[in-house]
Amino acid sequence: MAVTAPSADATGLGILALLLMRRYAGKMTTLHLTLRDEDREFLERAMKSGRYATESEVVSDAIAELRTREELRESRLGEVRRQVLIGIEQLDAGQGAEWSLEEVKARGQALLAGRQKE
């Protein structure tokens, strides 16, 4: 499947395609993809739904979702790293506390049980 910018005469939605191209005014590249059959069928259903006029729009939306997900993952990972550094600083300052493995397990199991009820 080739994912390309639509031409004005490629579909009855030529004007819409041109407006979308202006919206995404960056450089465009032609890319050839190999998809699993189920992914190709999903792409076709997305276009038939009327939400997307072209394959390129579907792929662009998917990439935008992936970008958002990756940014969120990086943000969460950054927060975990900050919390670890705080913990290390607290330990270095002698602010550590005694703990028992059994208590940690029990608290974790209680948290999981609470989440499963939701």
C-alpha positions as YAML, in Angstrom:
chain: A
units: angstrom
residues:
- id: 1
  name: MET
  ca: [0.00, 0.00, 0.00]
- id: 2
  name: ALA
  ca: [1.36, 3.42, -0.86]
- id: 3
  name: VAL
  ca: [0.51, 6.21, 1.54]
- id: 4
  name: THR
  ca: [0.61, 9.48, -0.34]
- id: 5
  name: ALA
  ca: [-0.88, 12.92, -0.25]
- id: 6
  name: PRO
  ca: [-4.14, 12.92, -2.22]
- id: 7
  name: SER
  ca: [-4.37, 14.89, -5.42]
- id: 8
  name: ALA
  ca: [-7.21, 17.30, -5.95]
- id: 9
  name: ASP
  ca: [-8.78, 15.08, -8.59]
- id: 10
  name: ALA
  ca: [-8.16, 11.72, -6.83]
- id: 11
  name: THR
  ca: [-11.47, 11.78, -4.95]
- id: 12
  name: GLY
  ca: [-14.70, 13.68, -4.83]
- id: 13
  name: LEU
  ca: [-13.26, 15.25, -1.70]
- id: 14
  name: GLY
  ca: [-10.49, 17.08, -3.55]
- id: 15
  name: ILE
  ca: [-11.12, 20.41, -1.82]
- id: 16
  name: LEU
  ca: [-11.18, 18.74, 1.58]
- id: 17
  name: ALA
  ca: [-7.93, 16.97, 0.76]
- id: 18
  name: LEU
  ca: [-6.33, 20.26, -0.25]
- id: 19
  name: LEU
  ca: [-7.48, 21.89, 2.98]
- id: 20
  name: LEU
  ca: [-6.06, 19.01, 4.98]
- id: 21
  name: MET
  ca: [-2.77, 19.27, 3.12]
- id: 22
  name: ARG
  ca: [-2.61, 22.97, 4.02]
- id: 23
  name: ARG
  ca: [-3.34, 22.09, 7.64]
- id: 24
  name: TYR
  ca: [-0.41, 19.69, 7.65]
- id: 25
  name: ALA
  ca: [1.75, 22.06, 5.62]
- id: 26
  name: GLY
  ca: [4.99, 20.22, 6.42]
- id: 27
  name: LYS
  ca: [6.91, 18.22, 3.89]
- id: 28
  name: MET
  ca: [5.23, 15.02, 2.80]
- id: 29
  name: THR
  ca: [6.91, 11.76, 1.92]
- id: 30
  name: THR
  ca: [5.65, 8.78, 0.01]
- id: 31
  name: LEU
  ca: [6.02, 5.62, 2.04]
- id: 32
  name: HIS
  ca: [5.27, 2.04, 1.05]
- id: 33
  name: LEU
  ca: [3.98, -0.12, 3.90]
- id: 34
  name: THR
  ca: [3.34, -3.80, 4.31]
- id: 35
  name: LEU
  ca: [0.30, -4.41, 6.52]
- id: 36
  name: ARG
  ca: [-1.22, -7.50, 8.00]
- id: 37
  name: ASP
  ca: [-4.55, -8.35, 6.37]
- id: 38
  name: GLU
  ca: [-6.45, -7.47, 9.54]
- id: 39
  name: ASP
  ca: [-4.75, -4.06, 9.72]
- id: 40
  name: ARG
  ca: [-5.56, -3.33, 6.09]
- id: 41
  name: GLU
  ca: [-9.20, -4.29, 6.71]
- id: 42
  name: PHE
  ca: [-9.26, -2.00, 9.76]
- id: 43
  name: LEU
  ca: [-7.86, 0.85, 7.66]
- id: 44
  name: GLU
  ca: [-10.50, 0.27, 5.00]
- id: 45
  name: ARG
  ca: [-13.30, 0.22, 7.61]
- id: 46
  name: ALA
  ca: [-12.00, 3.51, 9.01]
- id: 47
  name: MET
  ca: [-12.20, 5.08, 5.57]
- id: 48
  name: LYS
  ca: [-15.63, 3.60, 4.82]
- id: 49
  name: SER
  ca: [-16.92, 5.06, 8.08]
- id: 50
  name: GLY
  ca: [-16.55, 8.49, 6.52]
- id: 51
  name: ARG
  ca: [-14.26, 9.73, 9.26]
- id: 52
  name: TYR
  ca: [-11.25, 9.64, 6.91]
- id: 53
  name: ALA
  ca: [-11.08, 10.50, 3.23]
- id: 54
  name: THR
  ca: [-7.71, 8.89, 2.50]
- id: 55
  name: GLU
  ca: [-5.37, 6.20, 3.73]
- id: 56
  name: SER
  ca: [-2.89, 8.96, 4.55]
- id: 57
  name: GLU
  ca: [-5.34, 10.52, 6.99]
- id: 58
  name: VAL
  ca: [-5.79, 7.21, 8.80]
- id: 59
  name: VAL
  ca: [-2.04, 6.68, 9.07]
- id: 60
  name: SER
  ca: [-1.46, 10.29, 10.16]
- id: 61
  name: ASP
  ca: [-4.07, 9.94, 12.90]
- id: 62
  name: ALA
  ca: [-2.52, 6.66, 14.04]
- id: 63
  name: ILE
  ca: [0.91, 8.27, 14.20]
- id: 64
  name: ALA
  ca: [-0.50, 11.20, 16.18]
- id: 65
  name: GLU
  ca: [-2.01, 8.75, 18.67]
- id: 66
  name: LEU
  ca: [1.29, 6.87, 18.93]
- id: 67
  name: ARG
  ca: [3.17, 10.14, 19.44]
- id: 68
  name: THR
  ca: [0.76, 11.12, 22.25]
- id: 69
  name: ARG
  ca: [1.09, 7.70, 23.88]
- id: 70
  name: GLU
  ca: [4.90, 7.84, 23.70]
- id: 71
  name: GLU
  ca: [4.98, 11.36, 25.16]
- id: 72
  name: LEU
  ca: [2.78, 10.20, 28.05]
- id: 73
  name: ARG
  ca: [5.00, 7.17, 28.61]
- id: 74
  name: GLU
  ca: [8.10, 9.35, 28.67]
- id: 75
  name: SER
  ca: [6.42, 11.75, 31.08]
- id: 76
  name: ARG
  ca: [5.46, 8.92, 33.43]
- id: 77
  name: LEU
  ca: [8.94, 7.42, 33.19]
- id: 78
  name: GLY
  ca: [10.43, 10.82, 34.01]
- id: 79
  name: GLU
  ca: [8.21, 11.04, 37.09]
- id: 80
  name: VAL
  ca: [9.28, 7.58, 38.25]
- id: 81
  name: ARG
  ca: [12.91, 8.58, 37.82]
- id: 82
  name: ARG
  ca: [12.34, 11.77, 39.85]
- id: 83
  name: GLN
  ca: [10.71, 9.77, 42.62]
- id: 84
  name: VAL
  ca: [13.60, 7.28, 42.67]
- id: 85
  name: LEU
  ca: [16.10, 10.14, 42.97]
- id: 86
  name: ILE
  ca: [14.10, 11.62, 45.84]
- id: 87
  name: GLY
  ca: [14.14, 8.23, 47.55]
- id: 88
  name: ILE
  ca: [17.90, 7.89, 47.08]
- id: 89
  name: GLU
  ca: [18.43, 11.39, 48.51]
- id: 90
  name: GLN
  ca: [16.23, 10.53, 51.49]
- id: 91
  name: LEU
  ca: [18.19, 7.33, 52.11]
- id: 92
  name: ASP
  ca: [21.49, 9.22, 51.85]
- id: 93
  name: ALA
  ca: [20.15, 11.69, 54.42]
- id: 94
  name: GLY
  ca: [19.33, 8.84, 56.80]
- id: 95
  name: GLN
  ca: [15.58, 9.15, 56.32]
- id: 96
  name: GLY
  ca: [15.06, 5.49, 55.46]
- id: 97
  name: ALA
  ca: [12.54, 3.35, 57.33]
- id: 98
  name: GLU
  ca: [12.48, -0.30, 58.33]
- id: 99
  name: TRP
  ca: [10.10, -2.45, 56.31]
- id: 100
  name: SER
  ca: [9.07, -6.03, 56.01]
- id: 101
  name: LEU
  ca: [8.62, -7.95, 52.80]
- id: 102
  name: GLU
  ca: [5.39, -9.47, 54.11]
- id: 103
  name: GLU
  ca: [3.93, -6.01, 54.83]
- id: 104
  name: VAL
  ca: [4.83, -4.82, 51.33]
- id: 105
  name: LYS
  ca: [3.22, -7.91, 49.78]
- id: 106
  name: ALA
  ca: [0.07, -7.49, 51.87]
- id: 107
  name: ARG
  ca: [-0.27, -3.81, 50.93]
- id: 108
  name: GLY
  ca: [0.31, -4.62, 47.25]
- id: 109
  name: GLN
  ca: [-2.27, -7.40, 47.28]
- id: 110
  name: ALA
  ca: [-4.78, -5.10, 48.99]
- id: 111
  name: LEU
  ca: [-4.21, -2.44, 46.31]
- id: 112
  name: LEU
  ca: [-4.65, -4.98, 43.52]
- id: 113
  name: ALA
  ca: [-7.81, -6.38, 45.11]
- id: 114
  name: GLY
  ca: [-9.24, -2.86, 45.33]
- id: 115
  name: ARG
  ca: [-8.48, -2.19, 41.66]
- id: 116
  name: GLN
  ca: [-10.08, -5.46, 40.55]
- id: 117
  name: LYS
  ca: [-13.35, -4.47, 42.25]
- id: 118
  name: GLU
  ca: [-13.54, -1.25, 40.21]
...
